[in-house]
């Protein structure tokens, strides 16, 4: 009998170049078996014993362990004659290492999935923000203009208000910085001045960092440019055709299956309150002011259009020195028609006062050439009101039309 000693302590790889694992408890009792009591494995090609059978009864042969969960060690430096004789093969159980690799691979897969998911979310967020949302807004604006061409004016006003709000916020920020500077110079406590100084300089540092991070003024995105262009085109169309041409625009916009523009459409009979505003001495003003007469007329037009719009009217047409103003009666109850007529009359009265009080038009009262030809010249309008029916539609040809 061999003397008893701990095999793991003696052979656990401390002095060996290759170490795989420790043996089970009391391996000598397992090895000490007759040859005919060993098990045949791998189609009766090998005979041996299993050190793990005492722990797991099913592991009596190494072939019951998956290929990737076992390591086979056999002598490779033997000749063919030795290979035909007896040689030893050692099969090691590496399921614990395989489980660790599976866990690491699972963690790697989850990390890659999270990384790809975060990247996809970031990409989709940018795509939604810079592509899809602007396109959806453009489609919504086109639908609004398609259903009501005059809505392009309100869309343009909303965009102007948004830009004004952003500028106003920038002005509030600058005012806050100035107030911080003033407070820091006032007679406050030392700690309060320090807090205000830290906040102020931190804001300056962050503003400078953001400014240095940009190389010049950033150009707007193409989708933003396209969206603004659609709004401007719609607003210009609404300005050019006016309320009378809204039907022509709407009818052509609804024909989405073709690109043919049909501006020659039948007119319609409408009941309205009509107002006429005529600029007095316009011929003399045109001869004297020459190209500046456009500015002169536009000053008057801004007053006329703004005042009429305040009283539920609409400028319908402009012919040189005259403005056609309308108050539609379609869909108005009979008891409301009298109130609408009163509004039209009040609008013309207020228009007369607004022309007389306008600072921009007061400059023409002292114009030397106008005063020389027309002594005591004042900007005056001839105003008239009428109610009745008229035909509203497009007048012209496929080359040029006027809606009135």
C-alpha positions as CSV (number, residue, x, y, z in Angstrom):
1,X,0.0,0.0,0.0
2,X,1.1,3.5,-0.8
3,X,1.4,6.0,2.0
4,X,-1.7,8.2,2.4
5,X,-1.2,11.9,1.3
6,X,-3.3,14.7,-0.2
7,X,-3.2,14.4,-3.9
8,X,-4.5,17.9,-4.5
9,X,-1.9,19.4,-2.2
10,X,0.8,17.4,-4.0
11,X,-0.4,17.7,-7.6
12,X,-2.5,20.9,-7.7
13,X,-0.1,22.6,-10.2
14,X,2.2,24.5,-7.9
15,X,5.2,23.0,-9.6
16,X,3.7,22.0,-12.9
17,X,3.6,23.9,-16.2
18,X,-0.1,22.9,-16.8
19,X,-2.8,22.9,-14.2
20,X,-6.5,22.1,-15.1
21,X,-8.3,21.6,-11.8
22,X,-8.3,19.9,-8.4
23,X,-9.4,16.3,-8.0
24,X,-12.5,15.2,-6.0
25,X,-12.3,14.0,-2.4
26,X,-10.6,10.7,-1.9
27,X,-9.8,9.9,-5.6
28,X,-7.6,6.9,-4.7
29,X,-10.6,4.9,-3.7
30,X,-12.2,5.6,-7.0
31,X,-9.0,4.7,-9.0
32,X,-8.5,1.5,-7.0
33,X,-10.9,-0.6,-9.2
34,X,-10.3,-3.8,-11.2
35,X,-10.0,-3.3,-15.0
36,X,-13.2,-5.3,-15.7
37,X,-15.2,-3.0,-13.4
38,X,-14.4,0.1,-15.4
39,X,-17.0,1.6,-17.8
40,X,-16.9,1.5,-21.6
41,X,-17.6,4.8,-23.3
42,X,-17.5,6.4,-26.7
43,X,-19.0,3.3,-28.5
44,X,-16.8,1.0,-26.4
45,X,-13.7,2.6,-27.7
46,X,-12.4,3.7,-24.3
47,X,-12.6,2.2,-20.9
48,X,-12.1,4.2,-17.7
49,X,-13.6,5.6,-14.6
50,X,-15.4,8.9,-13.7
51,X,-14.3,10.9,-10.7
52,X,-17.6,12.9,-10.9
53,X,-19.9,9.9,-10.7
54,X,-19.9,10.0,-7.0
55,X,-21.4,13.5,-7.1
56,X,-23.5,13.2,-10.2
57,X,-24.6,9.6,-11.0
58,X,-25.4,10.5,-14.7
59,X,-21.8,11.6,-15.4
60,X,-20.4,8.1,-15.7
61,X,-19.0,8.8,-19.2
62,X,-17.4,12.0,-20.7
63,X,-19.6,11.8,-23.8
64,X,-22.6,12.9,-21.6
65,X,-21.0,16.3,-21.3
66,X,-21.4,18.7,-24.2
67,X,-18.5,19.2,-26.5
68,X,-17.8,22.8,-25.4
69,X,-18.1,21.8,-21.7
70,X,-15.2,19.3,-21.7
71,X,-11.5,19.4,-22.4
72,X,-9.7,16.3,-23.6
73,X,-6.0,15.7,-23.0
74,X,-4.2,12.9,-24.7
75,X,-0.5,12.2,-25.5
76,X,0.4,13.7,-28.9
77,X,4.1,12.8,-29.1
78,X,3.7,9.0,-29.5
79,X,4.3,6.9,-32.6
80,X,1.9,4.7,-34.4
81,X,2.9,1.6,-32.5
82,X,2.3,3.2,-29.2
83,X,-0.9,4.6,-30.5
84,X,-2.2,1.1,-31.2
85,X,-1.2,0.0,-27.7
86,X,-2.5,1.3,-24.4
87,X,-2.5,5.1,-23.7
88,X,-4.2,7.4,-21.3
89,X,-6.9,10.0,-22.1
90,X,-8.0,12.6,-19.5
91,X,-11.3,14.4,-19.9
92,X,-11.8,17.5,-17.7
93,X,-15.2,18.9,-16.8
94,X,-15.3,22.7,-17.6
95,X,-19.0,23.4,-17.2
96,X,-18.3,26.1,-14.6
97,X,-16.0,27.9,-17.1
98,X,-18.6,27.3,-19.9
99,X,-21.3,28.8,-17.7
100,X,-19.1,31.8,-16.9
101,X,-18.5,32.3,-20.7
102,X,-22.2,32.0,-21.4
103,X,-22.9,34.6,-18.7
104,X,-20.2,36.9,-20.2
105,X,-21.5,36.4,-23.7
106,X,-25.0,37.1,-22.5
107,X,-23.8,40.3,-20.8
108,X,-22.0,41.3,-24.0
109,X,-25.1,40.6,-26.1
110,X,-27.3,42.7,-23.7
111,X,-24.7,45.5,-23.8
112,X,-24.7,45.5,-27.6
113,X,-28.5,45.4,-27.7
114,X,-28.6,48.4,-25.3
115,X,-26.0,50.2,-27.3
116,X,-27.8,49.6,-30.6
117,X,-31.1,50.5,-29.0
118,X,-29.8,53.7,-27.6
119,X,-28.2,54.5,-31.0
120,X,-31.5,53.7,-32.8
121,X,-33.4,55.9,-30.3
122,X,-31.0,58.7,-30.8
123,X,-31.1,58.4,-34.5
124,X,-34.9,58.2,-34.6
125,X,-35.1,61.2,-32.2
126,X,-33.0,63.2,-34.6
127,X,-35.0,61.9,-37.6
128,X,-38.2,62.9,-35.9
129,X,-37.0,66.3,-34.8
130,X,-35.3,67.4,-38.0
131,X,-37.2,65.5,-40.7
132,X,-40.5,63.9,-39.7
133,X,-41.9,66.6,-37.5
134,X,-41.1,69.5,-40.0
135,X,-42.6,67.4,-42.8
136,X,-45.7,66.7,-40.7
137,X,-46.0,70.5,-39.9
138,X,-45.6,71.3,-43.6
139,X,-48.4,68.8,-44.5
140,X,-50.6,70.3,-41.8
141,X,-50.0,73.8,-43.0
142,X,-50.7,72.8,-46.6
143,X,-53.9,71.2,-45.5
144,X,-54.9,74.3,-43.7
145,X,-54.2,76.5,-46.7
146,X,-55.9,73.9,-48.9
147,X,-59.1,74.1,-46.9
148,X,-58.9,77.8,-46.2
149,X,-56.4,79.8,-48.2
150,X,-56.7,82.8,-45.9
151,X,-55.4,80.7,-43.0
152,X,-51.9,81.3,-44.4
153,X,-52.0,84.7,-42.9
154,X,-52.7,83.4,-39.4
155,X,-49.9,80.8,-39.8
156,X,-47.5,83.5,-40.8
157,X,-48.6,85.6,-37.7
158,X,-48.0,82.6,-35.4
159,X,-44.5,82.1,-36.8
160,X,-43.8,85.8,-36.3
161,X,-45.0,85.6,-32.7
162,X,-42.7,82.6,-32.0
163,X,-39.7,84.5,-33.3
164,X,-40.7,87.5,-31.3
165,X,-40.9,85.3,-28.1
166,X,-37.4,83.9,-28.7
167,X,-36.0,87.4,-29.1
168,X,-37.9,88.6,-26.0
169,X,-36.4,85.7,-24.0
170,X,-32.9,86.7,-25.1
171,X,-33.7,90.3,-24.1
172,X,-34.9,89.2,-20.7
173,X,-31.6,87.2,-20.2
174,X,-29.6,90.2,-21.0
175,X,-31.7,92.4,-18.6
176,X,-31.1,89.8,-15.9
177,X,-27.3,89.9,-16.5
178,X,-27.4,93.7,-16.3
179,X,-29.4,93.6,-13.1
180,X,-26.9,91.2,-11.6
181,X,-24.1,93.6,-12.4
182,X,-26.0,96.5,-10.8
183,X,-26.8,94.5,-7.7
184,X,-23.2,93.4,-7.3
185,X,-22.2,97.1,-7.3
186,X,-24.8,98.1,-4.7
187,X,-24.4,98.0,-0.9
188,X,-25.4,94.4,-0.2
189,X,-24.0,91.8,2.0
190,X,-20.6,90.2,1.1
191,X,-22.2,86.7,0.8
192,X,-25.0,88.0,-1.5
193,X,-22.5,89.7,-3.8
194,X,-20.5,86.6,-4.0
195,X,-23.5,84.4,-4.9
196,X,-24.6,86.9,-7.6
197,X,-21.1,87.1,-9.0
198,X,-20.8,83.3,-9.2
199,X,-24.1,83.0,-11.0
200,X,-23.2,85.9,-13.3
201,X,-19.8,84.6,-14.3
202,X,-21.0,81.1,-14.7
203,X,-23.6,82.3,-17.1
204,X,-20.9,84.2,-19.0
205,X,-18.7,81.1,-19.2
206,X,-21.5,78.9,-20.5
207,X,-22.5,81.5,-23.0
208,X,-18.9,81.8,-24.2
209,X,-18.6,78.0,-24.4
210,X,-21.7,77.7,-26.5
211,X,-20.5,80.6,-28.7
212,X,-17.1,79.1,-29.2
213,X,-18.6,75.7,-30.0
214,X,-20.2,77.2,-33.1
215,X,-18.2,78.3,-36.1
216,X,-20.2,81.4,-37.1
217,X,-23.9,81.6,-37.3
218,X,-25.4,78.1,-37.9
219,X,-27.3,77.7,-41.1
220,X,-30.9,76.6,-40.8
221,X,-31.9,73.1,-41.7
222,X,-33.3,72.5,-45.2
223,X,-36.5,71.3,-43.8
224,X,-36.9,74.5,-41.8
225,X,-36.1,76.6,-44.9
226,X,-38.7,74.6,-46.9
227,X,-41.3,75.0,-44.1
228,X,-40.8,78.8,-43.9
229,X,-40.9,79.0,-47.7
230,X,-44.3,77.2,-47.8
231,X,-45.7,79.6,-45.2
232,X,-44.4,82.6,-47.0
233,X,-45.8,81.4,-50.4
234,X,-49.2,80.8,-48.8
235,X,-49.2,84.2,-47.1
236,X,-48.2,85.9,-50.4
237,X,-50.9,84.0,-52.3
238,X,-53.5,85.1,-49.7
239,X,-52.2,88.7,-49.9
240,X,-52.2,88.7,-53.6
241,X,-55.7,87.2,-54.2
242,X,-57.4,88.4,-51.1
243,X,-60.7,87.2,-49.8
244,X,-62.2,87.3,-53.2
245,X,-59.6,84.9,-54.6
246,X,-59.9,82.4,-51.8
247,X,-62.4,80.3,-53.7
248,X,-60.0,80.1,-56.7
249,X,-57.1,79.0,-54.6
250,X,-59.2,76.5,-52.7
251,X,-60.6,75.0,-55.8
252,X,-57.2,74.5,-57.4
253,X,-55.7,73.2,-54.2
254,X,-58.3,70.5,-53.9
255,X,-57.4,69.0,-57.3
256,X,-54.5,67.1,-55.8
257,X,-54.4,64.5,-58.6
258,X,-53.1,66.9,-61.2
259,X,-50.9,70.0,-61.5
260,X,-53.2,72.0,-63.9
261,X,-54.1,75.4,-62.6
262,X,-57.6,76.5,-63.6
263,X,-58.0,80.2,-62.6
264,X,-61.0,80.8,-64.8
265,X,-63.9,79.8,-62.6
266,X,-67.5,81.0,-62.6
267,X,-68.4,83.9,-60.4
268,X,-70.9,84.0,-57.6
269,X,-73.6,86.3,-56.5
270,X,-72.9,87.9,-53.1
271,X,-74.6,90.4,-50.8
272,X,-72.2,92.8,-49.2
273,X,-71.8,96.2,-47.7
274,X,-69.4,98.0,-50.0
275,X,-67.1,100.9,-49.0
276,X,-65.0,103.0,-51.3
277,X,-61.9,105.0,-50.1
278,X,-60.5,107.3,-52.7
279,X,-57.3,109.4,-52.2
280,X,-57.9,113.0,-53.0
281,X,-55.5,114.9,-55.3
282,X,-53.8,111.6,-56.1
283,X,-52.8,112.7,-59.7
284,X,-50.9,115.7,-58.3
285,X,-49.2,113.6,-55.6
286,X,-48.1,111.1,-58.2
287,X,-46.6,113.7,-60.5
288,X,-44.7,115.3,-57.6
289,X,-43.6,112.3,-55.5
290,X,-42.8,110.1,-58.6
291,X,-41.4,106.7,-57.3
292,X,-42.0,107.8,-53.6
293,X,-45.7,107.7,-54.3
294,X,-45.7,103.9,-53.7
295,X,-44.5,104.6,-50.1
296,X,-47.2,107.3,-49.8
297,X,-50.0,104.9,-51.0
298,X,-48.7,102.0,-48.8
299,X,-48.9,104.3,-45.7
300,X,-52.5,105.0,-46.4
301,X,-53.2,101.3,-47.3
302,X,-51.8,100.1,-44.0
303,X,-54.2,102.5,-42.1
304,X,-57.2,101.6,-44.3
305,X,-56.7,97.8,-44.1
306,X,-56.0,97.8,-40.4
307,X,-58.9,99.9,-39.5
308,X,-61.4,98.0,-41.7
309,X,-60.1,94.7,-40.3
310,X,-60.8,95.9,-36.8
311,X,-64.5,96.2,-37.7
312,X,-65.0,92.8,-39.3
313,X,-64.4,94.1,-42.8
314,X,-61.9,93.1,-45.5
315,X,-60.0,95.0,-48.2
316,X,-61.2,93.5,-51.5
317,X,-59.4,95.4,-54.2
318,X,-57.0,98.3,-54.8
319,X,-57.0,100.4,-57.9
320,X,-54.4,103.0,-57.8
321,X,-55.9,105.7,-55.6
322,X,-59.0,103.8,-54.6
323,X,-59.6,100.9,-52.2
324,X,-62.7,98.6,-52.4
325,X,-63.8,97.5,-48.9
326,X,-66.4,94.9,-48.2
327,X,-68.4,93.6,-45.3
328,X,-70.0,90.2,-46.4
329,X,-73.6,89.7,-45.4
330,X,-73.7,86.0,-46.4
331,X,-74.8,83.9,-43.4
332,X,-75.6,87.0,-41.3
333,X,-78.9,87.0,-39.6
334,X,-81.2,90.0,-40.5
335,X,-81.0,91.5,-37.0
336,X,-77.2,91.4,-37.2
337,X,-77.0,93.2,-40.6
338,X,-77.8,96.5,-39.0
339,X,-75.0,96.1,-36.5
340,X,-72.6,95.2,-39.3
341,X,-73.7,98.3,-41.2
342,X,-73.0,100.4,-38.1
343,X,-69.5,98.8,-37.9
344,X,-68.9,99.8,-41.5
345,X,-69.9,103.4,-40.8
346,X,-67.8,103.6,-37.6
347,X,-64.8,102.1,-39.5
348,X,-64.9,104.9,-42.1
349,X,-65.3,107.5,-39.3
350,X,-62.3,106.1,-37.5
351,X,-60.4,105.8,-40.8
352,X,-60.9,109.6,-41.3
353,X,-59.5,110.3,-37.9
354,X,-56.6,107.9,-38.3
355,X,-55.5,109.5,-41.5
356,X,-55.6,112.9,-39.9
357,X,-53.5,111.8,-36.9
358,X,-51.0,109.6,-38.7
359,X,-47.4,110.8,-38.0
360,X,-46.2,109.2,-41.2
361,X,-48.7,111.1,-43.3
362,X,-48.1,114.4,-41.4
363,X,-44.7,114.7,-43.2
364,X,-46.5,115.2,-46.5
365,X,-48.3,118.2,-45.1
366,X,-45.1,120.2,-45.2
367,X,-43.7,118.7,-48.4
368,X,-42.3,121.7,-50.3
369,X,-43.5,120.7,-53.8
370,X,-46.9,119.5,-52.6
371,X,-47.4,122.7,-50.6
372,X,-46.3,124.8,-53.6
373,X,-48.8,123.2,-56.0
374,X,-51.6,122.5,-53.4
375,X,-51.5,125.2,-50.6
376,X,-52.5,123.9,-47.2
377,X,-52.2,120.3,-48.5
378,X,-53.7,117.6,-46.3
379,X,-54.0,113.9,-47.0
380,X,-57.7,113.3,-47.4
381,X,-59.9,110.4,-48.4
382,X,-63.2,110.4,-50.2
383,X,-65.4,107.8,-48.5
384,X,-68.7,106.2,-49.5
385,X,-70.9,103.2,-48.4
386,X,-73.4,101.1,-50.3
387,X,-75.2,97.8,-49.7
388,X,-76.4,95.4,-52.3
389,X,-75.4,92.5,-54.4
390,X,-72.4,92.0,-56.7
391,X,-70.7,89.3,-58.7
392,X,-67.5,88.0,-57.1
393,X,-64.9,86.1,-59.1
394,X,-61.8,86.2,-61.3
395,X,-61.4,88.7,-64.1
396,X,-58.7,88.2,-66.7
397,X,-57.2,85.3,-68.7
398,X,-54.9,82.3,-68.1
399,X,-52.0,84.8,-68.3
400,X,-53.1,87.2,-65.6
401,X,-56.2,87.4,-63.4
402,X,-57.5,89.7,-60.8
403,X,-59.9,88.5,-58.1
404,X,-62.6,91.0,-57.2
